[in-house]
Structures are given as structure tokens and as C-alpha cells.
């Protein structure tokens, strides 16, 4: 199956943006710590990455498979920084959500059902990060830039899926893009608040 060169280019651009965004989050964790970063969200990222790699193979899309494969090392590195092995209950819930939303629908309804279920999982996946940002004033470990890149990446994926007629993937990615935008905006707000507190503390100290 052949597609327009521009469609393929947009797909590879989305792959690159996804990798850059994940690497950006990893670097921020290394420099600022893990405050505000959700273990559940990043655990599900890894699990769903395995699904998308498999789906890309079935759908004959190198872009879909490589988008997850190239980001996987950085996602795993983030989980190591989060010391995921110390949070077995969170990991167990994430695995259960992945099985319920991704694996079971695929078995029952085929890949289209699995992809739509993954759309639900991708949206739910962002919920722990949103909750973490709402609960914690300190969001220094969360990279707003990586989430804005995620929004851009989702936009490019939407155009790509339209060009290659993968409608279930388009619906799933659209939902994830909206959730990415919500996280990016909330993170930006937390960072602005942190800067204001720092300025106020400096003025008070002087």
C-alpha cells in the first residue's frame, strides 16, 4: 500500500517529536527530580507502546511501530528514575487497565476494537498525571515542553492517520491529544506559580 510522500513525512515527523518529547521529560527528571510525575501514567505509556508496536506491524505502518519503539528506552529510563519496583500496587492497577482497555477488546473485536479501547486507555492514562498536578503544588519534575510536544505530535498523527485511513487510530489519538493539552496547560500554570513564589520569597528575604 502506497501513500502520499507528505503523509509519510508527517508520520515520521510525529515519530521524531514523540522521541524528543519523551527525552525532554527524562532530562527534566534527571535535573529537577520526580516531583509531580505520575508512575501510573508512565507505566501505561510503556505498556501501550507495546500495543502500538504490534498494531503498526499489522497495519503495515513503520511509523506507528517505530514511534513507540524509539521512545521506549526513554520511557523505561523514566520508570527507573521513578523507582517503579517500589510501587507494585500502582503497576498492578496499570497492567489491569491495559488488559481491560487494550488486550480484551482486541481479542473480542479485533484490532479496530483494540485501538478504540487504547484510545480510552490513552485518555485514562493521562488522568493520574492530571490528578498529580492538581494534588501537588510542586510540579518541578514535569516538563510542560514535553507535553506541548505531545500535543503537536498527536496533531501530526491525526493528519497521518487521515491520510492512511486508519480511523480507529485517529479517534484514539484525538482523545489523547486533548488530554495532553490539559496536562501541558496545567503544568505551565504550576511552573508560573512556582516562579511567583520564588520571586516573593526573594523579595521577602531582601
C-alpha positions as CSV (number, residue, x, y, z in Angstrom):
1,X,0.0,0.0,0.0
2,X,1.5,3.3,-1.1
3,X,0.7,6.7,0.4
4,X,1.5,10.3,-0.5
5,X,5.0,11.3,0.4
6,X,3.7,14.2,2.6
7,X,1.6,11.8,4.6
8,X,4.6,9.6,5.2
9,X,6.8,12.6,6.1
10,X,4.2,13.8,8.7
11,X,4.2,10.3,10.2
12,X,8.0,10.3,10.6
13,X,7.8,13.9,12.0
14,X,5.4,12.7,14.6
15,X,7.8,9.8,15.5
16,X,10.6,12.3,15.9
17,X,8.5,14.7,18.1
18,X,7.4,11.8,20.3
19,X,11.0,10.7,20.9
20,X,12.2,14.3,21.6
21,X,9.3,14.9,24.0
22,X,10.0,11.8,26.0
23,X,13.7,12.5,26.1
24,X,12.9,16.0,27.3
25,X,10.8,14.6,30.2
26,X,13.6,12.2,31.1
27,X,16.2,15.1,31.2
28,X,13.9,17.2,33.4
29,X,13.5,14.4,35.9
30,X,17.3,14.0,35.9
31,X,17.8,17.7,36.6
32,X,14.7,18.6,38.7
33,X,13.7,15.4,40.3
34,X,10.4,13.4,40.1
35,X,8.1,15.8,41.9
36,X,4.6,15.7,40.3
37,X,5.5,12.9,37.8
38,X,2.9,10.0,37.8
39,X,4.1,6.4,37.9
40,X,0.8,5.1,36.6
41,X,0.9,7.4,33.5
42,X,4.4,6.3,32.5
43,X,3.8,2.7,33.3
44,X,0.8,2.7,30.9
45,X,2.9,4.6,28.3
46,X,5.3,1.6,28.2
47,X,2.5,-1.0,28.1
48,X,0.6,0.8,25.3
49,X,3.8,1.3,23.4
50,X,3.9,-2.5,23.1
51,X,0.4,-2.5,21.7
52,X,1.2,0.3,19.2
53,X,4.3,-1.6,18.0
54,X,2.2,-4.7,17.3
55,X,-0.6,-2.7,15.7
56,X,1.8,-0.9,13.4
57,X,3.2,-4.2,12.2
58,X,-0.4,-5.5,11.5
59,X,-1.4,-2.2,9.8
60,X,1.9,-2.2,7.7
61,X,2.9,1.2,9.2
62,X,6.6,1.5,10.1
63,X,5.8,5.0,11.5
64,X,3.4,3.6,14.1
65,X,5.7,0.8,15.2
66,X,8.8,3.0,15.3
67,X,7.1,5.8,17.1
68,X,6.7,3.5,20.1
69,X,9.9,1.5,19.7
70,X,12.2,4.6,19.6
71,X,10.5,6.2,22.6
72,X,10.5,3.0,24.7
73,X,14.1,3.3,26.0
74,X,13.4,6.8,27.4
75,X,10.1,5.7,28.9
76,X,11.8,2.8,30.6
77,X,14.6,5.1,31.9
78,X,11.9,7.3,33.4
79,X,10.3,4.3,35.2
80,X,13.8,3.5,36.6
81,X,14.1,7.1,37.9
82,X,10.6,6.8,39.4
83,X,11.7,3.5,41.2
84,X,8.7,1.7,39.8
85,X,9.6,-1.5,41.6
86,X,8.7,0.2,44.9
87,X,5.1,0.8,43.8
88,X,3.8,-2.7,42.9
89,X,0.2,-1.8,43.6
90,X,0.3,1.1,41.1
91,X,1.9,-1.1,38.5
92,X,-0.7,-3.8,39.1
93,X,-3.5,-1.3,38.5
94,X,-1.8,0.0,35.4
95,X,-1.5,-3.6,34.0
96,X,-5.1,-4.3,34.8
97,X,-6.2,-1.1,33.0
98,X,-4.1,-2.1,30.0
99,X,-5.5,-5.6,29.8
100,X,-9.1,-4.3,30.2
101,X,-8.9,-1.5,27.7
102,X,-6.4,-2.8,25.1
103,X,-5.9,-6.6,25.2
104,X,-9.5,-7.8,25.9
105,X,-11.1,-5.6,23.2
106,X,-8.5,-6.8,20.7
107,X,-9.3,-10.4,21.5
108,X,-13.1,-9.9,21.3
109,X,-13.4,-7.4,18.5
110,X,-10.1,-7.4,16.5
111,X,-7.5,-4.7,16.1
112,X,-10.1,-1.9,15.5
113,X,-11.7,-2.7,18.8
114,X,-8.3,-2.8,20.5
115,X,-7.3,0.5,19.0
116,X,-10.5,2.2,20.2
117,X,-10.0,0.7,23.6
118,X,-6.5,2.0,23.6
119,X,-8.0,5.4,22.9
120,X,-9.9,5.1,26.2
121,X,-6.7,3.9,27.9
122,X,-4.7,6.7,26.4
123,X,-7.2,9.2,27.9
124,X,-7.4,7.4,31.2
125,X,-3.6,7.2,31.2
126,X,-3.3,11.0,31.4
127,X,-5.8,11.1,34.4
128,X,-3.2,10.1,37.1
129,X,-0.8,12.9,35.8
130,X,-3.6,15.4,35.9
131,X,-4.6,14.4,39.4
132,X,-0.9,14.5,40.5
133,X,-0.7,18.1,39.2
134,X,-3.8,19.1,40.9
135,X,-2.8,17.5,44.2
136,X,0.8,18.6,44.3
137,X,1.8,22.3,44.3
138,X,5.3,21.2,43.3
139,X,5.4,20.1,39.6
140,X,9.1,20.8,39.1
141,X,9.7,17.3,37.7
142,X,7.1,17.6,35.0
143,X,8.2,19.1,31.6
144,X,5.5,21.3,30.1
145,X,7.5,21.4,26.9
146,X,7.3,17.6,26.5
147,X,3.6,17.7,26.9
148,X,3.2,20.5,24.4
149,X,5.3,18.4,22.0
150,X,2.9,15.6,22.7
151,X,0.1,17.8,21.5
152,X,2.0,18.7,18.4
153,X,2.8,15.0,17.8
154,X,-0.9,14.0,18.2
155,X,-1.8,16.6,15.7
156,X,0.6,15.2,13.2
157,X,-0.5,11.7,13.9
158,X,-4.1,12.7,13.3
159,X,-3.2,14.1,9.8
160,X,-1.2,10.9,9.1
161,X,-4.0,8.6,10.2
162,X,-6.4,10.5,8.0
163,X,-4.0,10.1,5.0
164,X,-3.6,6.3,5.6
165,X,-7.3,5.8,6.5
166,X,-6.7,4.4,10.0
167,X,-9.9,5.8,11.5
168,X,-9.8,4.0,14.8
169,X,-6.3,5.2,15.5
170,X,-7.3,8.7,14.5
171,X,-10.1,8.7,17.1
172,X,-7.8,7.3,19.8
173,X,-5.1,9.8,19.1
174,X,-7.6,12.7,19.1
175,X,-8.7,11.9,22.6
176,X,-5.1,11.6,23.8
177,X,-4.2,15.0,22.2
178,X,-6.9,16.7,24.2
179,X,-5.7,15.2,27.4
180,X,-2.1,16.1,26.5
181,X,-3.2,19.7,26.1
182,X,-4.9,19.8,29.5
183,X,-1.7,18.4,31.2
184,X,0.5,20.9,29.3
185,X,-1.6,23.9,30.4
186,X,-1.9,22.8,34.0
187,X,1.9,22.1,34.2
188,X,2.6,25.6,32.7
189,X,0.3,27.1,35.4
190,X,2.1,25.2,38.2
191,X,5.5,26.4,36.9
192,X,4.3,30.0,36.7
193,X,3.1,29.7,40.3
194,X,6.4,28.3,41.4
195,X,8.3,31.3,39.8
196,X,6.0,33.7,41.5
197,X,6.6,32.1,44.9
198,X,10.3,32.2,44.3
199,X,10.2,35.9,43.5
200,X,8.0,36.6,46.5
201,X,10.4,34.7,48.8
202,X,13.4,36.6,47.4
203,X,11.7,40.0,47.9
204,X,10.7,39.0,51.5
205,X,14.3,37.8,52.2
206,X,15.7,41.1,51.0
